[in-house]
Amino acid sequence: MSDTIMRPSPISATVDFEADGVQHGFLRLPYSRDDSAWGSVMIPVTVMKNGRGPTALLTGGNHGDEYEGPIALFDLARTLRAEEVKGRVIIVPAMNYPAFLSQTRTSPIDKGNMNRSFPGRPDGTVTQKIADYFQRILLPLADIVLDFHSGGRTLDFLPFCAAHILPDKKQEAKGFEFVQAFGAPYSMKMLEIDAVGMYDTAAEEMGKIFITTELGGGGTATAKSAAIAKRGVMNVLTHAGIVEGVVDEQPTQWLDMPDGDCFLFAEDAGLVEFAVDLGGAVRKGEVVARIHPVGRTGGLPVELCSKMTGILAARHFPGLIKPGDCAAVLAV
Ligand SMILES: [Zn+2]
């Protein structure tokens, strides 16, 4: 093995993951820079442990402009008590903390997209170092991993909890049980466009139960989406047997992303007008959105038509769109 793989993480935790009780602390990552020669990135972390039991690793802010996860997890870290826990809960409300502070998807330091940085590197960029810490220190501690996402500034989603189709059908079934327990209005059997380097993939390859969410978007959270996140995380802890009680069961509609036809990408730049809103039904061949050219008046819009029959599960959020942007995602 190369020494890169054996090198210890530069991150040190100010909490002891093996100690009983509640600890609020930091994952401290040395980061020498102009405004702080011997400075560090201080990523908030809470660990709650009470005796034996499974470990849940709960993360938000994997992308810095998605807010339901951080809202639910800062809240949970403040309110959950060690006596209510059987096992361990590790909470990192803002995984890519520099990105979270700058309200951007990727890190302002190295432009690192946390969810494309796994397995990371102990001698890499700031984002790669954080990924490496999760890969080698935190993920191995976990039995169940919940990673909150939303659409961020450029996408908007129907609120759903999701797990992936996996080669190990037992692992897959457990994931879908947790998705059902989470109780978002929609539950998704999720297909990834680009699974390489994802936190999801890293956790799943270790055999962990991994669930994720897309709870809204547009670079903010609503009262409704924040409430879904807060209820969902408690339901996951309850279903895992870490918190005592019964799951607050919610009606959920299961959705499937059967193949690549569910994605519609823009090939033109312009002003985007959706013909259907999130949750609306679309038949194969129907117009999902029109892209109006904006260089001059009098031009014809380009129509983006659905390649399948389903409902609109996600859409481009800003008013203008450019070639290569994901315009819409359909689900059945
Ligand atoms: Zn995200």
Residues whose N, C-alpha, C, O or C-beta is under 5 A from the ligand:
A	BS01	ZN	H63 E66 H149 S150
